[in-house]
Amino acid sequence: MSNKRAVIAVIREARPSFRNDHNKVVFAVHATFLSAGFVLITTGPAALGNGVFSSTSTNEVGIDNWNQFEDHYAFVYSNPKKGLKKVLVKCLVMDRKLLVETLGEDTSQPIHLEIEYFSSLPLF
């Protein structure tokens, strides 16, 4: 389980650079996964490919290229405490909303979340 302090600690430790408000919201989503015990194993263009669940790699990767695109983001995580099953997280920016879709490796139904945010979010 993640909490506000753990999420903020992850963000501060990573010291990410944000190009816009979308980046801030997406990185908060990412930090929530990390603070809940997940490990990032793919991000950016590689996480958008068709074979993310068929890849055998479960090695932790850095956050490079996480915000390569302007309005969409993708991450693949595993959780060592839950048998290394993978979770795909895709985020899409639409106006002032962030649409978040998550799909577990052994599930057929994605989980959907909409986050509405306002401009000029404070830096973490």
Buried (B, 14 or more C-beta within 10 A) or exposed (E): EBEEEBBBBBBEEBEBEBEBBBBBBBBBBBBBBBBBEBBBBBBBEBBBEEEBBEEEEBEEBEBEEBBEBEEBBBBBBBBEEEEEBBBBBBBBBEEEBBBBBBBBBEEEEEEEEEBEBEEEBEEB
